[in-house]
């Protein structure tokens, strides 16, 4: 009779079990054990992948990101995305998967565009003036809202709706009030290169985008 060493689940020792003699029960046990081990390995891999994503988001927030999708994409890359990037953006914002961005989905995209644009300019100010206080930084960014975002930008209104209108104006080619995947793929880089264009940290009148 052949013998094999099988580790007990308690980890306190080994158990000698016969694998020869009658039938193929030993082979069946080994197959089941292998299947269980494979399943456990896949579960661990899945957990590890989720942890990496969580850690990546946490790292982004620690680095000053606001946790939105656009905040996780470098500003230079946002100005010109490739086909794979555009597909990822589309899948993120087409929440119901119906192939169109409706007003609510456009509003989410617009909100993140506003936040990303203001953060871009704030980062430029901070880089040019490392000792600037948070209060002064906010005042400077508010002064430039008119030049950075569509609409009046007087600091007394939420410009998200203005951004929605700009998105529709720039992306909605057939003017049906919503944005299709094909329209976003064709028009995004033209829109984003204008919105996220490089500006001087001091701000200037030629920053106006609409």
N, C-alpha and C positions, 0 to 999 in steps of 0.2 A: 504494500500500500504506500502511495506517495503521501507526503505530509507537507503542509504549508503553514506558515506563521501568519496569523491574523491578529492584528492589534485590536484589543477590546476597546469599546467606546469610552471606558473609564480612564484609559491611558495608564492603568496601573500595572499592566503586564501583557503577556502574550498568551494566545490560546492556540494549541495545536489541534488542527482539524484534519481529518482524513479527506482526501479528494479522489481516492481511487475506489476500487471495489465495484459497487453496483450503481448503474444509472449515470445520468449526467447532471445531477443536482448541483455539484460543485461549480460547473460551468455556468449554470443559471444564476447562482448566487453571485459569481464574479461579474456577470453581465449587469445584474441589478445594481451591484456596488459601483460599477463603472458609470452607469447611467446617473446614479445619484451624485457621484463625484462631479460629473460633467454639469449637472444642473446647478450644483453648489458653486462651481467655478463661474458659470454664467451669471448667477445672482450676484456674486461678489464683483464681477466686472461691471454689472449694471449699477450697483451702488457706488463703485469708484467713479464711474462716468458722471453720475449725478453730483457727487461731491466735488468733482473738478469744476462743473458748471457753477455750483453754488460758491465755491472759492473764487472763481473768476469774477463773478458779480460782486462779491464782497471786496475783492481787491480793487475793482473798478471804483466802488464807492469810496474806499479808503483813499484812492488817488484823486478824489475830487469829482468823480462822475456822479450823475444823478440817478443812475440805475435804469434809465430808459434805453430803448434799443439804439437810438441814434447816438447816445452818449458813449456807447461801446465801440463805435466805429471811428477811427482816426479822422480828423477833419479833412486832411488832405485826400483821403480815400473817398470821403463823401462827395467830393466834387466830381469824381469820375469813377463810377462803379462798373465792374465787369458783369457779364451775364449771370454768373453764379451769385454775385453780391445782390444783383437786382432781384433774382429769384428768391433769395433769403429775405430781402426787404418785403417783397410781395407776400410771402407766406406768413410773415409776422403781422402785417396789417390787415390782410383779408381774413378777418377773424372767423367769419361764417363759411369761408371756403366757396362762395358762390361765383367767384371769378370777377367780382366788381368791388370797388371801394365805395360804399355809400356815404351819406353825410356823417353818420356817427363814426365810421372808420376813418374818414378823412379828418374829422375833428381830432381824433387821437393822434394821427400823423401830424396835423397842424400844431397841436400842443407841444409835441416833442421837437418840431422844427423851431418853434419860438424859443423853447428852453435851450436847445443846442446852439442857436445863433447868439443868444445873449451870453451863454457860457463861453463860446468861442471868443467873443470880444473881451469878456472879463479876464480870460486867460492871457490874452495879449496885453491887456493893461497891467496885470500882475507881473508878467514877465518883464515889461518895460519899467515898472515901478515896484520892485520887490517889497518896499516898506510901506506901501499904501495900505491904509486901514480898510477893514471890511465896509465900514460906513461910507467912506469916501469912494470906495470902489463901486458900491451900489449907486451912489449919486452920479458918478461918471457914466455908468452903464445906462441909467435912466435918461440922462441927457442925450444919449445917442440912439435911443429907441427909434426915433423918427427915421434915422438914416439906416438903421439895421433891419427894420421890419416893415412890412406893408401896413398902411393905415396911418393914423395921425401920430401915434406913439408919444402922446403927451404925458404918459405916466398915470393917467386917470382912467384908463380903460384897458380891458383885456384884449389883446390883439389877436387872439386865437381865431376869431371869426374872420378877421381880415386875412389871416394866413389861409384859412379854408378857401376863401374866395380866390386867393392867389393860386392855390393848388389846382382848383377847378379851371381857372383861366389858363394855366400853363400846361396842365396834363390832360384835361378833358378835350380831346381833339374833335370829337363829333358833337360836343355840346349837349349831351343827354343828361347832364347833372350828376354823373358818376364817372369813376375812372376804371377802365378795364385793365387787365394785366398787360395787354399789348400796348396800350397808351402809356402806362408807367414805364415799360421797358424802353419805349422809344423816346420819351420826353424827360425822364428823371434827371439825366446828366445835364441837360440844358437848364432845367429848373435849379438844381442844386449848385451848379457852378456859379450861378448868379447869386443865390441866397447865401452860400458859404464862401463867397469870394474873399480873397485876402484884403484886409483893410489895415490902415495904419492904426497904431494904438491910440493916437491922439484923436482919431475920428475926423471926418471931413464931409463937406456937403456932397461930394461925388459918391458917397456910400449909398445914397437913396436907391432902393431897388424897385419902387413903383412910383 
